[in-house]
Amino acid sequence: MSSSLRGSLPIVPQDSTDPRELYATSLARAAALPAVIDEVLREMEDVAREEQIPVVGRLEGVMLQTLASLPGPSTRRILDIGTAIGYSAIWLARALAPGGRVTSIEIDPVRAARAARFIERAGYADRVDVLVGDAFDIVPGLGEFDVIFQDVMKHRYFGDDPSKAAALLKLSKSHLDPQGVLMIDNAFCGNHVLDGTATDSIEARGVQTMNELLSQDTDFVSVILPVRDGLWVAHRS
Ligand SMILES: C[S@@+](CC[C@H](N)C(=O)[O-])C[C@H]1O[C@@H](n2cnc3c(N)ncnc32)[C@H](O)[C@@H]1O
């Protein structure tokens, strides 16, 4: 491996500095939410900022809920890969049709335990399961999902193996319902893929490869929403 390759990139902040995103975020913050949920989410946002835990933040959280809600009554099985402290799991749980469940996977047991506590305080313990372990081991034993959100492409999670980003895409695809929606965070990899070379980090090379695969996959209609660090939204075509 070249000595110029780095495996770890800086954490992408929750909040963008783009004035358009700030405006959209301010509306999202002002939108009505049950008080207890808003309080828990705000506390999680603060904890994540203080402890440098990479969570999607308010704007992308609302976006996940909105996009996952679009299929309406068919949003019953949601997979959240990369729980951290449960922030995205809570937003996704808000999209569930009655009787639906979110399965959220986290490799770090301490984070998973914190997630379970936050999820309980938000009132969603009855519809979110937090599984502890490596998604590459756990997902093959799960069924199909109507919505899958992948959020593990940051900070050394893929070690020194850039092919893992493409492998996770393939794994998610094999567990997506034929009408399902796949969302993947960090398509820009902290802007490291924007110059088209992505040679400065292992992770950026992996994400760049995954981006090319998904954009050329004729089984999906897909697009990167250029919000925050880039959110892939892909629907089986
Ligand atoms: C970016 S954070 C997830 C943030 C979360 N989606 C949110 O917005 O609230 C990624 C998480 O994935 C976990 N992770 C990394 N590799 C993993 C793997 N192979 N399987 C399961 N979890 C993994 C990390 O420990 C980390 O907590």
The ligand as a Gaussian input file, in Angstrom:
#p B3LYP/6-31G(d) Opt

LIG

0 1
 C      -21.620000       6.614000      10.928000
 S      -21.952000       5.651000      12.317000
 C      -23.678000       5.370000      12.197000
 C      -24.489000       6.570000      12.525000
 C      -25.967000       6.307000      12.538000
 N      -26.416000       5.722000      11.297000
 C      -26.704000       7.595000      12.781000
 O      -26.737000       8.441000      11.894000
 O      -27.249000       7.751000      13.877000
 C      -21.356000       4.092000      11.827000
 C      -21.475000       3.025000      12.891000
 O      -21.276000       1.781000      12.244000
 C      -20.582000       0.922000      13.113000
 N      -19.954000      -0.093000      12.275000
 C      -18.816000      -0.001000      11.563000
 N      -18.574000      -1.113000      10.891000
 C      -19.607000      -1.942000      11.160000
 C      -19.934000      -3.263000      10.755000
 N      -19.146000      -3.942000       9.933000
 N      -21.075000      -3.807000      11.227000
 C      -21.887000      -3.119000      12.064000
 N      -21.610000      -1.872000      12.495000
 C      -20.495000      -1.288000      12.037000
 C      -19.622000       1.833000      13.840000
 O      -19.205000       1.288000      15.074000
 C      -20.427000       3.115000      13.979000
 O      -21.035000       3.237000      15.234000

